[in-house]
Amino acid sequence: MSAVVVPTGTANLASVLAGLRRVGAYPTLANAPEQVERADRVVVPGVGTFGAAVSALESAGLGEPVARRIADGRPTLAVCVGMQILATASDESPGNGLGVVDARVRRFDGEVRIPQLGWNHVEPQPGARFVTPGWAYFANSYRLDTVPQGWVGATSDHGGPFVAAMERGGVLACQFHPELSGSWGLALLERWLAA
């Protein structure tokens, strides 16, 4: 099973590629918009900042093909900052995201540790196709507050509830890192790949 991984210039590509290989996928790196358009499955990883990730995608001409895939519900996995850049904007960086989701990514507030680093429980909403209840590994200072309209979400809690994941069609966007979330995360990758 193949998957095209979109380099965002900020991503932890090694762990994403290794995670996909562990579940039997054959990942390749995208270097042209046509690859993103034609691929059966696309992965948008992310570690780093919202602005840098969006800029890298736009510079490589990959932003629009990724946004079209997601708008069409085609099999796409977005991880961590990869999920955040689907939004319109972020408190982290000036400028626009891909705008697939009409929402603003906000910094955690209150008296919580920032960044959130470590394991946290994920609870899916009824109707979730890929996400099951379980523990996932997070590394984030920013998050979406509410599940966008038209998506089925999963939530977690860090000083209050936030969006841990969201699904629509073949799209799975995770604030956590499934590739670093043990057997639960690998099972999630397998379900997404098999769908």
C-alpha positions in Angstrom: 0.0 0.0 0.0 1.5 3.3 -1.0 1.4 6.7 0.6 2.8 10.0 -0.5 4.3 12.1 2.3 4.3 15.8 1.8 7.4 17.5 3.2 6.4 20.6 5.2 10.0 21.6 5.9 9.2 21.3 9.6 8.2 17.7 9.9 9.5 14.8 11.8 9.7 12.9 8.5 11.8 10.0 9.9 9.3 8.9 12.5 6.3 9.3 10.1 8.0 7.3 7.4 9.0 4.7 10.0 5.5 4.5 11.4 4.0 4.0 7.9 6.5 1.3 7.1 5.7 -0.5 10.4 2.1 -0.9 9.3 3.0 -2.2 5.9 2.9 1.0 3.8 5.4 2.1 1.2 5.8 5.8 1.7 7.5 8.1 -0.8 8.2 11.9 -0.5 6.2 14.3 -2.7 8.3 16.6 -4.8 5.6 17.8 -7.3 2.0 18.9 -7.1 1.0 16.1 -9.5 2.1 13.5 -7.0 -0.3 14.9 -4.4 -3.1 15.1 -6.9 -2.7 11.5 -8.2 -1.8 9.7 -4.9 -4.2 7.2 -3.4 -3.2 8.4 0.1 -1.3 11.5 1.2 0.2 12.2 4.6 0.9 15.8 5.8 3.2 15.5 8.9 4.2 18.4 11.1 6.5 19.4 13.9 7.3 23.1 14.1 5.4 26.3 13.5 2.2 27.0 11.6 3.7 29.7 9.4 6.8 27.8 8.4 4.7 24.7 7.4 2.3 26.8 5.3 5.2 28.7 3.7 7.0 25.4 2.8 3.9 23.9 1.2 3.1 27.1 -0.7 6.7 27.5 -1.9 6.7 23.9 -3.2 3.3 24.4 -4.9 1.8 21.7 -2.7 -0.6 23.8 -0.6 -3.5 23.9 -3.2 -3.3 20.2 -4.1 -3.4 19.3 -0.4 -6.4 21.7 0.3 -8.3 20.3 -2.7 -7.8 16.7 -1.5 -9.1 17.5 1.9 -12.0 19.5 0.6 -13.0 16.5 -1.6 -12.6 14.1 1.4 -9.9 12.1 -0.4 -7.7 9.9 1.8 -5.3 12.3 3.6 -3.7 12.1 7.0 -2.7 15.4 8.7 -0.6 15.2 11.8 0.1 17.8 14.5 1.0 21.1 12.7 -0.2 19.3 9.6 -3.7 19.3 11.2 -3.4 22.9 12.3 -2.5 24.3 8.9 -5.9 23.1 7.6 -7.4 26.1 9.6 -7.8 29.6 8.4 -5.3 31.1 10.8 -3.3 30.6 14.0 -2.3 32.6 17.0 1.2 31.2 16.5 2.1 32.9 13.2 0.8 35.7 11.0 -0.7 34.8 7.7 -3.3 32.3 6.5 -3.5 28.6 6.7 -5.0 26.4 3.9 -8.5 27.4 4.9 -10.1 24.0 4.6 -11.5 24.5 8.1 -13.1 27.8 9.0 -11.4 28.1 12.4 -8.5 29.7 14.2 -5.8 27.7 16.0 -5.3 29.1 19.5 -2.6 28.8 22.2 -3.4 26.8 25.3 -4.3 29.2 28.1 -4.6 29.1 31.8 -2.2 27.4 34.2 -1.2 24.4 32.1 2.2 23.2 31.0 3.0 24.6 27.5 3.9 22.8 25.4 1.8 19.8 26.2 4.4 16.9 25.9 3.3 13.4 26.6 0.4 11.1 26.7 -3.2 12.1 26.9 -6.6 10.3 26.6 -8.5 10.6 23.3 -12.3 10.2 23.2 -14.0 10.0 19.8 -17.5 11.3 19.1 -20.2 8.9 18.0 -19.7 8.1 14.3 -15.9 8.2 14.3 -14.6 5.9 11.6 -10.9 5.8 12.4 -10.4 7.0 16.0 -11.2 4.8 18.9 -10.8 5.6 22.6 -7.2 5.4 23.7 -4.0 7.1 24.8 -2.0 9.2 22.3 1.3 11.1 22.4 1.0 14.9 22.0 3.6 17.6 21.5 1.7 20.9 21.1 1.3 24.4 22.4 -1.7 25.3 20.1 -5.0 23.6 19.4 -8.4 23.9 17.9 -11.1 24.6 20.5 -14.1 23.0 18.8 -14.8 20.4 16.2 -15.6 22.2 12.9 -19.0 21.8 11.4 -19.2 18.8 9.0 -16.5 16.9 10.8 -16.6 14.0 13.3 -14.2 14.8 16.1 -12.3 13.3 19.0 -11.4 15.4 22.0 -8.8 15.4 24.8 -8.2 17.6 27.8 -5.4 19.9 28.7 -6.7 22.7 30.9 -10.0 22.2 29.1 -11.3 20.2 26.2 -9.7 20.6 22.8 -9.8 18.8 19.4 -7.5 15.8 19.4 -8.6 14.6 16.0 -11.2 15.1 13.3 -12.5 13.0 10.4 -14.5 13.5 7.2 -14.6 11.1 4.4 -11.1 9.7 3.9 -9.5 12.6 5.8 -8.1 12.0 9.3 -6.5 15.0 11.0 -4.7 14.3 14.3 -3.3 16.8 16.8 -1.4 13.9 18.3 1.3 11.8 16.7 -0.1 8.4 15.8 3.3 7.2 14.7 4.6 7.8 18.3 1.5 6.5 20.1 2.4 2.8 20.5 0.1 0.0 19.4 -3.0 2.2 19.6 -1.5 4.7 17.1 -0.3 2.1 14.8 -3.7 0.5 14.7 -5.2 3.9 13.9 -2.7 4.2 10.9 -3.7 0.7 9.8 -7.5 1.6 9.8 -6.8 4.7 7.9 -4.7 3.0 5.3 -7.2 0.1 4.9 -10.2 2.4 4.4 
